[in-house]
Amino acid sequence: GWRSRNRTVLKPWGAWAVVAPFNFPVALAGGPIGAALAAGNTVVFKVASSTAWSGRLLMDVFEDAGLPAGVVNLVSGPGGTLGEALMDSPAIAGATFTGSHEVGMALLRRFVAGARPRPLIAEMGGKNAALVSRHADLDRAALGIVRSAFGLQGQKCSACSRVFVERPVAGPLRERLLARTEAIAIGDPTEAANWMGPVIDAGALARYRGAAEELRRDGQVLTGARVLDDGVLAHGHFVAPTIGRIDAGHRLWRDELFLPFLLVAEVESLDEAIERANATDYGLTAGFYGARDEIPAFLDRIEAGVTYVNRPQGATTGAWPGYQAFGGWKGSGSTGKAIGSFWYLPQYLREQS
């Protein structure tokens, strides 16, 4: 009789677009570009308009490494014009986008709306929570929360913007958070003595002003909520790291601000903390501070792609390439696969048998 043989292989898609954000302009471009190239694709790289020079320097690295001309191609311009034209081009077989939830969701709809669906790996931000139990080491928790909330001026998709603390330790934690926050040195980030610099641009400053006004009007400012424009700070977009309280239904609990802005709420139990932490469209990172026997409940029930426990270096931030995979659930990521994991690279390939 007849015998048949079968071989299954993975093949590249073709031309792959990589759209990178401003906040980690080399890492969040180099990672997807490297994956696309390793899979055999060519790349069109759209750099963020506010950090275009870093993209140009990254292209120099590729050239110095001996990459042939035309394998990676840099384009620069506004996302609303050049970016849309790039993503709508029929020559683009697939794309990786890192940016806001709003833009990422719009791109996902466009990528399935044509004559054929195209793959889109979308990393779309977070509204990340730290949960603090009554059994937590409060000094460790305060250090980790402040580092995650205000490092890089809160301009990280993994930044901590929500804290849920059990009522018996809410006061002591709040005191520690305020003390650490008000001790932060703010100024020229090229000077080692300063820990916080300016927000990225005038648009971010305007968003901060708006959020601060909402907090003053609808909630309670515990610290911050003011623009810093005295002396040398008048020459940049400097703002005070902000901690506040506001009603649970307010939009400041829901919307990603990408600013040094932290809300704190008291809860009656760890169960309530987990429920409130999960009550968001996002699911990127989450952190927990508490006793060893409480950890399994947090890890089993929290809806986040990247989790941390009792970590003073950062409550919701700090995934190291090569050590911890980084990717979001729910509205924070479109594929459920994390960069740096064993399952990331195959997304840049398609199967043939």
KATAMO-V344331 format. One record per pair of residues at least 12 apart in sequence whose C-alpha atoms are under 7 Angstrom apart, sorted by the first residue. I is the first residue (numbers start at 1). J is the second residue. D is the distance in whole Angstrom. If there is no record, write none. Layout:
i/j/d
I/J/D
I/J/D
This chain:
i/j/d
6/353/7
7/353/6
8/352/6
8/353/4
9/351/6
9/352/5
9/353/6
10/349/6
10/350/5
10/351/4
10/352/6
11/349/5
11/350/5
11/351/6
12/39/6
12/40/5
12/41/5
12/348/7
12/349/5
12/350/6
13/41/6
13/93/6
13/348/7
13/349/6
13/350/6
14/41/5
14/42/6
14/93/6
15/41/6
15/42/5
15/43/6
15/91/7
15/92/5
15/93/6
16/36/7
16/41/6
16/42/6
16/43/5
16/44/6
16/92/6
16/93/6
16/94/5
16/95/5
17/43/6
17/44/5
17/45/6
17/92/7
17/94/6
17/95/4
17/96/6
18/32/7
18/33/7
18/43/7
18/44/6
18/45/5
18/46/6
18/95/6
18/96/5
18/97/6
19/45/6
19/46/5
19/47/6
19/96/6
19/97/5
19/98/6
20/46/7
20/47/6
20/48/6
20/97/6
20/98/6
21/48/5
21/98/6
21/99/6
22/48/5
22/50/6
22/51/6
23/155/7
23/156/7
25/51/7
25/54/7
26/54/7
26/55/7
26/58/7
32/96/7
35/345/6
36/348/6
39/348/6
39/349/6
42/71/5
42/72/6
43/71/6
43/72/5
43/73/6
44/72/6
44/73/5
44/74/6
45/72/7
45/73/6
45/74/5
45/75/6
46/74/6
46/75/5
46/76/6
47/75/7
47/76/6
49/76/6
49/77/6
49/78/6
52/76/7
93/118/6
94/118/6
94/119/5
94/120/6
95/119/7
95/120/5
95/121/6
96/120/6
96/121/5
96/122/6
97/121/6
97/122/5
97/123/6
98/122/6
98/123/5
98/124/6
99/123/6
99/124/5
99/125/6
100/124/5
100/125/6
101/124/5
101/125/6
101/331/7
101/332/7
104/122/6
104/124/6
108/120/7
121/334/6
121/335/6
122/333/6
122/334/5
123/328/7
123/332/6
123/333/5
123/334/7
124/331/7
124/332/5
124/333/6
125/157/5
125/284/7
125/332/5
126/157/5
126/158/6
126/256/6
126/282/5
126/283/6
126/284/5
126/332/6
127/161/6
127/256/6
127/282/6
128/158/6
128/159/6
128/160/5
128/161/6
128/162/6
128/284/7
128/285/5
128/286/6
128/316/7
129/160/6
129/161/6
129/162/5
129/163/6
129/277/6
129/286/5
129/287/6
130/160/7
130/162/6
130/163/5
130/164/6
130/286/6
130/287/5
130/288/6
130/315/6
130/316/7
131/163/6
131/164/5
131/165/6
131/273/6
131/287/6
131/288/5
131/289/6
132/164/6
132/165/5
132/166/6
132/288/6
132/289/5
132/290/6
133/165/6
133/166/5
133/270/6
133/289/6
133/290/5
134/166/6
134/168/6
134/169/6
135/290/5
135/291/6
136/289/5
136/290/4
136/291/6
137/290/7
138/173/6
140/312/5
141/289/6
141/312/6
142/173/7
142/176/6
142/177/5
143/312/6
144/311/6
144/312/4
144/313/5
144/314/4
144/315/5
145/160/7
145/314/6
145/315/5
146/177/7
146/181/7
147/313/7
147/314/6
148/160/5
148/314/5
148/315/6
148/316/6
148/317/6
149/161/6
149/260/6
149/262/7
150/241/6
150/260/5
151/196/7
152/196/6
153/196/6
153/197/7
153/199/6
153/259/6
153/260/5
154/258/6
154/259/5
154/260/4
155/258/5
155/259/6
156/258/7
158/284/7
158/285/6
158/316/6
158/317/5
159/316/6
159/317/6
160/316/6
161/261/6
161/262/4
161/263/6
162/262/6
162/263/5
162/264/6
163/263/6
163/264/5
163/265/6
164/264/6
164/265/5
164/266/6
164/267/6
164/273/6
165/265/6
165/266/5
165/267/6
166/266/6
166/267/5
166/268/6
166/269/6
167/266/5
167/267/6
167/268/6
170/266/6
178/223/7
181/241/7
187/233/7
197/238/7
198/236/6
198/237/5
198/238/4
198/239/7
199/237/6
199/238/6
201/237/6
202/237/7
205/237/6
208/259/7
212/225/5
215/246/7
218/246/7
219/245/6
219/246/4
219/247/7
220/244/6
220/245/5
220/246/6
221/243/6
221/244/5
221/245/7
222/243/5
222/244/5
223/242/5
223/243/5
223/244/7
224/240/5
224/241/5
224/242/4
224/243/7
225/240/6
225/242/5
226/239/6
226/240/6
227/239/4
227/240/6
228/240/6
241/260/5
241/261/6
242/260/6
242/261/5
242/262/6
243/261/6
243/262/5
243/263/6
244/262/6
244/263/5
244/264/6
245/263/6
245/264/6
245/265/7
254/280/6
274/302/6
278/302/7
278/303/6
281/330/6
281/331/5
282/330/6
282/331/5
282/332/5
283/303/6
283/304/4
283/305/6
283/328/6
283/329/5
283/330/5
283/331/6
283/332/5
284/304/5
284/305/5
284/306/6
284/327/6
284/328/4
284/329/6
284/332/5
285/304/5
285/305/6
285/306/5
285/307/6
285/316/6
286/304/6
286/306/7
286/307/5
286/308/6
286/316/5
287/307/6
287/308/5
287/309/6
287/315/5
287/316/5
288/308/6
288/309/5
288/310/6
289/309/6
289/310/5
290/310/7
304/328/6
304/329/6
305/327/6
305/328/5
305/329/5
306/326/6
306/327/7
321/340/6
322/340/6
325/338/5
325/339/6
325/340/5
325/341/5
326/338/5
326/339/5
326/340/7
327/339/6
